Amino acid sequence: MSKILVATDKPFAPIAVKGIREVVEAAGDELVLLEKYTGKAELLEAVKDVDAIIIRSDKIDNDVFDAAKALKIVVRAGAGYDNVDLAAATVHNVCVMNTPGQNSNAVAELAFGMLVYAVRNFYNGTSGKELKGRKLGILAFGNVGRNVARIAKGFGMEVYAYDAYCPKAAIEEAGVKAVDSTADLFKLCDIVSLHIPATSETKKSINYNLMSTMPKGAILLNTARKEVVDEEGLLKLMSERPDFKYITDIMPDNDAELKKQFADRYFSTPKKMGAQTAEANINAGIAAAKQIEGFLKKGIEKFKVNK
């Protein structure tokens, strides 16, 4: 019997935990919960004898791997996995997986909720704009990007995309116009929606020079990672361009300053909420449990993200 830990500072919905438990116990394994823990020490104690861990945005670093002597696999219930030290996992011979696609619709719907809020001037009673006919650029055409494109078509928007790792033909097959570069996307589109991971290549890649090329009345929408935006460059641009809006699901480090100076053109959720739906909770949690059981019982590594 294997012992599987769900370690979540932000807990899954109860119905999601129920689904995870059913998968784990049907496979003859034991499920234990560590929810709303208040410090790293609790996590280090909880991982000591577990074979697998399911997490959300929780940080799994070298200290955790050192403490978890029996650990074989960590699954991040969601698409992003930059909260897991992949190099340390590999050194400790631990498989790391994510659950791509399970939260995609939830993130895409939130993106449009924020976008409507922005074009209607944050519902302040003044006359806003419509999304129909506006050019939307999608930076990275993965699962979330595809869902954003689907919803955008329903609004009657012109949809463009760029993804360095997705062939132009695949983008065009989805009914979206492919462009040749990130620079082309920003120059062309009234609104750009970010869906890139935080890597050494992408961190602060959305910089002043790039943002400043966007058309008048531009909106930058970020439901990806805060690190991809150069916050100093963003502050400078918003100071210079009273027509520019920034809306995000990841609170920037300079949130207070942005709020103070640009309350009518800036909005951030208080915490990352893209996957905060019952459906996404259930989908991602159950997918994580199934992937763990597939790995432990059959050695399936389909969604492995470390080498």
CORMOBEL-V446473 format. One record per helix or strand of 2 or more residues. SS is the DSSP state (H for helix, E for strand). FROM is the first residue (numbers start at 0). LEN is the number of residues. If there is no record, write none. Layout:
SS/FROM/LEN  SS/FROM/LEN
This chain:
E/2/6  H/13/13  E/29/6  H/39/7  E/51/4  H/61/6  E/72/4  H/85/6  E/94/4  H/103/16  H/120/3  E/134/5  H/142/12  E/157/5  H/167/6  E/176/2  H/181/7  E/190/4  H/207/4  E/218/4  H/225/3  H/230/10  E/244/4  H/254/8  E/265/3  H/277/21
